Amino acid sequence: IYPTIVEPGGTRTNFAANIQTTTPSPAYEHGAVGTFRAFITSAGPEVFTGDPAKLARAIFDTTREGRPPLRLPLGGDAYDMINTALRDRVEALEAQRELAHSVAFTS
């Protein structure tokens, strides 16, 4: 068994157009919830560039591979965000190289 984590980008499914929200709370307006609410209610088709049929086909095709990838980014936006996050993480790791190696026993 080979699990695959599907990491889709913005996909044009009419989800945002059909979302129902509660009355906004001022306490959350400037936090993650408020930011997401503003994004999801104002984002247009230029944000949701993924074709759901192509996404489904890519997932299906991946399940037919002998050794599918652990992670499956689908969409240019997903790829770019993951790439940026990983580059940032590697940069932070490199900054700790000397400290990481400094805790080993010395001969």
ZAZA-39995 format. One record per residue: residue number from 1; x, y, z of N, C-alpha, C in turn. Coordinates in steps of 0.02 Angstrom, whole numbers, plus 50000, padded with zeros to 5 digits. Atoms other than C-alpha are relative to their C-alpha. Layout:
% ZAZA-39995
<rec k="NUM" n_px="X" n_py="Y" n_pz="Z" ca_px="X" ca_py="Y" ca_pz="Z" c_px="X" c_py="Y" c_pz="Z"/>
...
***
This chain:
% ZAZA-39995
<rec k="1" n_px="50043" n_py="49941" n_pz="50000" ca_px="50000" ca_py="50000" ca_pz="50000" c_px="50045" c_py="50062" c_pz="50000"/>
<rec k="2" n_px="49962" n_py="49938" n_pz="50005" ca_px="50070" ca_py="50169" ca_pz="49949" c_px="49951" c_py="50059" c_pz="50005"/>
<rec k="3" n_px="50045" n_py="49943" n_pz="49993" ca_px="49976" ca_py="50318" ca_pz="50018" c_px="50026" c_py="50060" c_pz="49960"/>
<rec k="4" n_px="49983" n_py="49938" n_pz="50036" ca_px="49973" ca_py="50480" ca_pz="49919" c_px="49961" c_py="50057" c_pz="50030"/>
<rec k="5" n_px="50031" n_py="49939" n_pz="49974" ca_px="49937" ca_py="50651" ca_pz="49991" c_px="49987" c_py="50046" c_pz="49941"/>
<rec k="6" n_px="50018" n_py="49956" n_pz="50055" ca_px="49843" ca_py="50751" ca_pz="49861" c_px="49998" c_py="50071" c_pz="50026"/>
<rec k="7" n_px="49995" n_py="49929" n_pz="49980" ca_px="49883" ca_py="50937" ca_pz="49874" c_px="49976" c_py="50044" c_pz="49942"/>
<rec k="8" n_px="50027" n_py="49962" n_pz="50057" ca_px="49765" ca_py="51027" ca_pz="49754" c_px="50004" c_py="50075" c_pz="50011"/>
<rec k="9" n_px="50004" n_py="49927" n_pz="49998" ca_px="49772" ca_py="51210" ca_pz="49713" c_px="49927" c_py="50021" c_pz="49990"/>
<rec k="10" n_px="50066" n_py="49974" n_pz="50011" ca_px="49624" ca_py="51320" ca_pz="49676" c_px="49967" c_py="49966" c_pz="49940"/>
<rec k="11" n_px="50034" n_py="50038" n_pz="50052" ca_px="49500" ca_py="51218" ca_pz="49575" c_px="49931" c_py="50029" c_pz="49989"/>
<rec k="12" n_px="50064" n_py="49968" n_pz="50018" ca_px="49350" ca_py="51290" ca_pz="49485" c_px="49943" c_py="49950" c_pz="50007"/>
<rec k="13" n_px="50054" n_py="50047" n_pz="49986" ca_px="49207" ca_py="51193" ca_pz="49565" c_px="49935" c_py="50035" c_pz="50021"/>
<rec k="14" n_px="50057" n_py="49961" n_pz="49975" ca_px="49083" ca_py="51332" ca_pz="49613" c_px="49992" c_py="49994" c_pz="50075"/>
<rec k="15" n_px="50003" n_py="50005" n_pz="49927" ca_px="49121" ca_py="51294" ca_pz="49796" c_px="49992" c_py="50070" c_pz="50030"/>
<rec k="16" n_px="50002" n_py="49932" n_pz="49971" ca_px="49153" ca_py="51478" ca_pz="49835" c_px="49934" c_py="50035" c_pz="49986"/>
<rec k="17" n_px="50063" n_py="49967" n_pz="50018" ca_px="48997" ca_py="51535" ca_pz="49743" c_px="49942" c_py="49973" c_pz="50041"/>
<rec k="18" n_px="50054" n_py="50031" n_pz="49963" ca_px="48890" ca_py="51416" ca_pz="49845" c_px="50010" c_py="49997" c_pz="50075"/>
<rec k="19" n_px="49985" n_py="50002" n_pz="49929" ca_px="48969" ca_py="51439" ca_pz="50015" c_px="49952" c_py="50046" c_pz="50038"/>
<rec k="20" n_px="50043" n_py="49960" n_pz="49956" ca_px="48857" ca_py="51502" ca_pz="50154" c_px="50040" c_py="50017" c_pz="50062"/>
<rec k="21" n_px="49962" n_py="49979" n_pz="49941" ca_px="48934" ca_py="51603" ca_pz="50294" c_px="49954" c_py="50032" c_pz="50051"/>
<rec k="22" n_px="50036" n_py="49966" n_pz="49946" ca_px="48875" ca_py="51671" ca_pz="50459" c_px="50017" c_py="50074" c_pz="49998"/>
<rec k="23" n_px="49985" n_py="49929" n_pz="49995" ca_px="48875" ca_py="51854" ca_pz="50505" c_px="50072" c_py="50007" c_pz="50025"/>
<rec k="24" n_px="49930" n_py="49991" n_pz="49979" ca_px="49056" ca_py="51912" ca_pz="50519" c_px="50005" c_py="50025" c_pz="50072"/>
<rec k="25" n_px="49988" n_py="49979" n_pz="49932" ca_px="49122" ca_py="51933" ca_pz="50696" c_px="50061" c_py="50047" c_pz="50000"/>
<rec k="26" n_px="49944" n_py="49953" n_pz="49998" ca_px="49231" ca_py="52087" ca_pz="50726" c_px="50062" c_py="49971" c_pz="50035"/>
<rec k="27" n_px="49944" n_py="50030" n_pz="49963" ca_px="49338" ca_py="51983" ca_pz="50845" c_px="50046" c_py="49960" c_pz="49954"/>
<rec k="28" n_px="49961" n_py="50042" n_pz="50045" ca_px="49396" ca_py="51875" ca_pz="50699" c_px="50015" c_py="50033" c_pz="49933"/>
<rec k="29" n_px="49995" n_py="49965" n_pz="50064" ca_px="49396" ca_py="52004" ca_pz="50560" c_px="50070" c_py="50003" c_pz="49972"/>
<rec k="30" n_px="49931" n_py="49990" n_pz="50024" ca_px="49584" ca_py="52028" ca_pz="50552" c_px="50044" c_py="49938" c_pz="50010"/>
<rec k="31" n_px="49962" n_py="50062" n_pz="49990" ca_px="49637" ca_py="51849" ca_pz="50594" c_px="49993" c_py="49954" c_pz="49941"/>
<rec k="32" n_px="50002" n_py="50050" n_pz="50054" ca_px="49647" ca_py="51691" ca_pz="50491" c_px="49929" c_py="49990" c_pz="49973"/>
<rec k="33" n_px="50069" n_py="50011" n_pz="50021" ca_px="49458" ca_py="51669" ca_pz="50488" c_px="49976" c_py="50057" c_pz="49956"/>
<rec k="34" n_px="50021" n_py="49941" n_pz="50038" ca_px="49425" ca_py="51846" ca_pz="50428" c_px="50036" c_py="50004" c_pz="49933"/>
<rec k="35" n_px="49961" n_py="49999" n_pz="50062" ca_px="49563" ca_py="51836" ca_pz="50300" c_px="49974" c_py="49949" c_pz="49950"/>
<rec k="36" n_px="50026" n_py="50051" n_pz="50045" ca_px="49497" ca_py="51673" ca_pz="50230" c_px="49930" c_py="50019" c_pz="49975"/>
<rec k="37" n_px="50067" n_py="49979" n_pz="50021" ca_px="49318" ca_py="51740" ca_pz="50228" c_px="50004" c_py="50052" c_pz="49944"/>
<rec k="38" n_px="49993" n_py="49948" n_pz="50051" ca_px="49372" ca_py="51893" ca_pz="50129" c_px="50026" c_py="49970" c_pz="49935"/>
<rec k="39" n_px="49972" n_py="50031" n_pz="50060" ca_px="49472" ca_py="51786" ca_pz="50009" c_px="49947" c_py="49959" c_pz="49963"/>
<rec k="40" n_px="50046" n_py="50047" n_pz="50033" ca_px="49339" ca_py="51654" ca_pz="49976" c_px="49939" c_py="50036" c_pz="49972"/>
<rec k="41" n_px="50059" n_py="49965" n_pz="50025" ca_px="49199" ca_py="51780" ca_pz="49952" c_px="50017" c_py="50049" c_pz="49944"/>
<rec k="42" n_px="49983" n_py="49952" n_pz="50052" ca_px="49297" ca_py="51892" ca_pz="49833" c_px="50042" c_py="49971" c_pz="49944"/>
<rec k="43" n_px="49957" n_py="50031" n_pz="50051" ca_px="49407" ca_py="51771" ca_pz="49734" c_px="49960" c_py="49985" c_pz="49937"/>
<rec k="44" n_px="50031" n_py="50013" n_pz="50064" ca_px="49366" ca_py="51757" ca_pz="49551" c_px="50031" c_py="49941" c_pz="49965"/>
<rec k="45" n_px="49975" n_py="50058" n_pz="50037" ca_px="49403" ca_py="51628" ca_pz="49417" c_px="50076" c_py="50002" c_pz="49989"/>
<rec k="46" n_px="49928" n_py="49996" n_pz="50009" ca_px="49581" ca_py="51693" ca_pz="49401" c_px="50038" c_py="49965" c_pz="50057"/>
<rec k="47" n_px="49970" n_py="50035" n_pz="49943" ca_px="49615" ca_py="51613" ca_pz="49572" c_px="49989" c_py="49925" c_pz="49995"/>
<rec k="48" n_px="50018" n_py="50070" n_pz="50005" ca_px="49528" ca_py="51449" ca_pz="49538" c_px="50014" c_py="49976" c_pz="49928"/>
<rec k="49" n_px="49978" n_py="50016" n_pz="50068" ca_px="49627" ca_py="51394" ca_pz="49385" c_px="49998" c_py="49926" c_pz="49984"/>
<rec k="50" n_px="49998" n_py="50072" n_pz="50011" ca_px="49620" ca_py="51207" ca_pz="49409" c_px="49936" c_py="49974" c_pz="49969"/>
<rec k="51" n_px="50056" n_py="50033" n_pz="50033" ca_px="49507" ca_py="51103" ca_pz="49298" c_px="49983" c_py="49937" c_pz="50040"/>
<rec k="52" n_px="50016" n_py="50058" n_pz="49958" ca_px="49415" ca_py="50978" ca_pz="49410" c_px="50003" c_py="49934" c_pz="49964"/>
<rec k="53" n_px="49996" n_py="50063" n_pz="50038" ca_px="49405" ca_py="50847" ca_pz="49272" c_px="50072" c_py="49978" c_pz="49992"/>
<rec k="54" n_px="49929" n_py="50018" n_pz="50007" ca_px="49593" ca_py="50855" ca_pz="49243" c_px="50030" c_py="49979" c_pz="50067"/>
<rec k="55" n_px="49976" n_py="50018" n_pz="49934" ca_px="49625" ca_py="50850" ca_pz="49430" c_px="49978" c_py="49929" c_pz="50017"/>
<rec k="56" n_px="50025" n_py="50067" n_pz="49986" ca_px="49515" ca_py="50695" ca_pz="49449" c_px="50037" c_py="49948" c_pz="49958"/>
<rec k="57" n_px="49964" n_py="50045" n_pz="50044" ca_px="49602" ca_py="50613" ca_pz="49301" c_px="50071" c_py="49989" c_pz="50026"/>
<rec k="58" n_px="49932" n_py="50006" n_pz="49974" ca_px="49773" ca_py="50649" ca_pz="49375" c_px="50002" c_py="49957" c_pz="50063"/>
<rec k="59" n_px="50003" n_py="50041" n_pz="49939" ca_px="49722" ca_py="50573" ca_pz="49542" c_px="49989" c_py="49927" c_pz="49980"/>
<rec k="60" n_px="50015" n_py="50068" n_pz="50021" ca_px="49648" ca_py="50420" ca_pz="49457" c_px="50062" c_py="49968" c_pz="49968"/>
<rec k="61" n_px="49941" n_py="50027" n_pz="50034" ca_px="49801" ca_py="50396" ca_pz="49346" c_px="50055" c_py="49984" c_pz="50050"/>
<rec k="62" n_px="49949" n_py="50011" n_pz="49949" ca_px="49914" ca_py="50411" ca_pz="49498" c_px="49986" c_py="49936" c_pz="50039"/>
<rec k="63" n_px="50016" n_py="50061" n_pz="49963" ca_px="49820" ca_py="50270" ca_pz="49585" c_px="50018" c_py="49937" c_pz="49960"/>
<rec k="64" n_px="49984" n_py="50056" n_pz="50042" ca_px="49866" ca_py="50158" ca_pz="49439" c_px="50076" c_py="49988" c_pz="49995"/>
<rec k="65" n_px="49927" n_py="50007" n_pz="50002" ca_px="50054" ca_py="50185" ca_pz="49459" c_px="50023" c_py="49946" c_pz="50049"/>
<rec k="66" n_px="49972" n_py="50051" n_pz="49957" ca_px="50159" ca_py="50046" ca_pz="49533" c_px="50025" c_py="50029" c_pz="50066"/>
<rec k="67" n_px="49975" n_py="49966" n_pz="49940" ca_px="50242" ca_py="50165" ca_pz="49655" c_px="49982" c_py="50074" c_pz="49994"/>
<rec k="68" n_px="50022" n_py="49930" n_pz="50007" ca_px="50142" ca_py="50326" ca_pz="49662" c_px="50040" c_py="50045" c_pz="50048"/>
<rec k="69" n_px="49963" n_py="49954" n_pz="49956" ca_px="50221" ca_py="50481" ca_pz="49741" c_px="49964" c_py="50007" c_pz="50067"/>
<rec k="70" n_px="50030" n_py="49987" n_pz="49935" ca_px="50193" ca_py="50516" ca_pz="49925" c_px="49958" c_py="50064" c_pz="49997"/>
<rec k="71" n_px="50035" n_py="49937" n_pz="50005" ca_px="50141" ca_py="50694" ca_pz="49883" c_px="49985" c_py="50015" c_pz="49927"/>
<rec k="72" n_px="50021" n_py="49987" n_pz="50068" ca_px="50044" ca_py="50747" ca_pz="49729" c_px="49972" c_py="50071" c_pz="49995"/>
<rec k="73" n_px="50025" n_py="49932" n_pz="50009" ca_px="50035" ca_py="50936" ca_pz="49702" c_px="49965" c_py="50005" c_pz="49932"/>
<rec k="74" n_px="50038" n_py="49993" n_pz="50062" ca_px="49902" ca_py="50976" ca_pz="49572" c_px="49980" c_py="50073" c_pz="49992"/>
<rec k="75" n_px="50012" n_py="49929" n_pz="50013" ca_px="49898" ca_py="51151" ca_pz="49501" c_px="50064" c_py="50039" c_pz="50008"/>
<rec k="76" n_px="49940" n_py="49958" n_pz="49995" ca_px="50031" ca_py="51280" ca_pz="49470" c_px="50004" c_py="50038" c_pz="50065"/>
<rec k="77" n_px="50000" n_py="49963" n_pz="49937" ca_px="49977" ca_py="51378" ca_pz="49623" c_px="50020" c_py="49954" c_pz="50058"/>
<rec k="78" n_px="49981" n_py="50047" n_pz="49947" ca_px="49993" ca_py="51224" ca_pz="49734" c_px="50075" c_py="49986" c_pz="49996"/>
<rec k="79" n_px="49929" n_py="50013" n_pz="50008" ca_px="50164" ca_py="51184" ca_pz="49662" c_px="50042" c_py="50059" c_pz="50025"/>
<rec k="80" n_px="49961" n_py="49941" n_pz="49981" ca_px="50226" ca_py="51362" ca_pz="49686" c_px="49999" c_py="50011" c_pz="50075"/>
<rec k="81" n_px="50004" n_py="49990" n_pz="49927" ca_px="50163" ca_py="51374" ca_pz="49866" c_px="50041" c_py="49947" c_pz="50037"/>
<rec k="82" n_px="49962" n_py="50053" n_pz="49968" ca_px="50239" ca_py="51206" ca_pz="49913" c_px="50075" c_py="50012" c_pz="49989"/>
<rec k="83" n_px="49930" n_py="49987" n_pz="50015" ca_px="50403" ca_py="51251" ca_pz="49827" c_px="50027" c_py="50056" c_pz="50045"/>
<rec k="84" n_px="49979" n_py="49944" n_pz="49957" ca_px="50413" ca_py="51416" ca_pz="49922" c_px="50007" c_py="49978" c_pz="50072"/>
<rec k="85" n_px="49997" n_py="50024" n_pz="49931" ca_px="50373" ca_py="51332" ca_pz="50088" c_px="50060" c_py="49956" c_pz="50012"/>
<rec k="86" n_px="49943" n_py="50044" n_pz="49991" ca_px="50505" ca_py="51199" ca_pz="50062" c_px="50066" c_py="50037" c_pz="49995"/>
<rec k="87" n_px="49939" n_py="49960" n_pz="50005" ca_px="50637" ca_py="51325" ca_pz="50007" c_px="50011" c_py="50039" c_pz="50065"/>
<rec k="88" n_px="49995" n_py="49963" n_pz="49936" ca_px="50600" ca_py="51429" ca_pz="50163" c_px="50022" c_py="49953" c_pz="50056"/>
<rec k="89" n_px="49982" n_py="50048" n_pz="49948" ca_px="50613" ca_py="51274" ca_pz="50271" c_px="50073" c_py="49979" c_pz="49994"/>
<rec k="90" n_px="49929" n_py="50019" n_pz="50010" ca_px="50780" ca_py="51222" ca_pz="50194" c_px="50045" c_py="50058" c_pz="50021"/>
<rec k="91" n_px="49961" n_py="49941" n_pz="49980" ca_px="50845" ca_py="51399" ca_pz="50218" c_px="50006" c_py="50005" c_pz="50076"/>
<rec k="92" n_px="49999" n_py="49999" n_pz="49927" ca_px="50797" ca_py="51394" ca_pz="50402" c_px="50043" c_py="49944" c_pz="50028"/>
<rec k="93" n_px="49960" n_py="50057" n_pz="49980" ca_px="50876" ca_py="51222" ca_pz="50419" c_px="50075" c_py="50015" c_pz="49991"/>
<rec k="94" n_px="49930" n_py="49984" n_pz="50014" ca_px="51039" ca_py="51280" ca_pz="50339" c_px="50028" c_py="50049" c_pz="50052"/>
<rec k="95" n_px="49978" n_py="49951" n_pz="49950" ca_px="51048" ca_py="51423" ca_pz="50464" c_px="50016" c_py="49965" c_pz="50066"/>
<rec k="96" n_px="49988" n_py="50038" n_pz="49938" ca_px="51051" ca_py="51290" ca_pz="50602" c_px="50053" c_py="49946" c_pz="49994"/>
<rec k="97" n_px="49952" n_py="50054" n_pz="50013" ca_px="51183" ca_py="51178" ca_pz="50525" c_px="50055" c_py="49997" c_pz="50053"/>
<rec k="98" n_px="49945" n_py="50000" n_pz="49953" ca_px="51326" ca_py="51230" ca_pz="50639" c_px="49977" c_py="49978" c_pz="50069"/>
<rec k="99" n_px="50026" n_py="50018" n_pz="49934" ca_px="51222" ca_py="51217" ca_pz="50797" c_px="49981" c_py="49925" c_pz="50001"/>
<rec k="100" n_px="50020" n_py="50070" n_pz="50001" ca_px="51152" ca_py="51048" ca_pz="50745" c_px="50060" c_py="49953" c_pz="50007"/>
<rec k="101" n_px="49940" n_py="50042" n_pz="49997" ca_px="51325" ca_py="50975" ca_pz="50719" c_px="50040" c_py="50011" c_pz="50064"/>
<rec k="102" n_px="49959" n_py="49984" n_pz="49941" ca_px="51396" ca_py="51057" ca_pz="50876" c_px="49983" c_py="49958" c_pz="50061"/>
<rec k="103" n_px="50019" n_py="50037" n_pz="49941" ca_px="51306" ca_py="50941" ca_pz="50996" c_px="50026" c_py="49928" c_pz="50000"/>
<rec k="104" n_px="49973" n_py="50068" n_pz="50003" ca_px="51398" ca_py="50782" ca_pz="50942" c_px="50059" c_py="49993" c_pz="50048"/>
<rec k="105" n_px="49940" n_py="50013" n_pz="49959" ca_px="51528" ca_py="50700" ca_pz="51052" c_px="50062" c_py="50018" c_pz="49961"/>
<rec k="106" n_px="49936" n_py="49986" n_pz="50033" ca_px="51704" ca_py="50757" ca_pz="51014" c_px="50047" c_py="49943" c_pz="50018"/>
<rec k="107" n_px="49955" n_py="50055" n_pz="49986" ca_px="51841" ca_py="50628" ca_pz="50999" c_px="50062" c_py="50023" c_pz="50034"/>
***
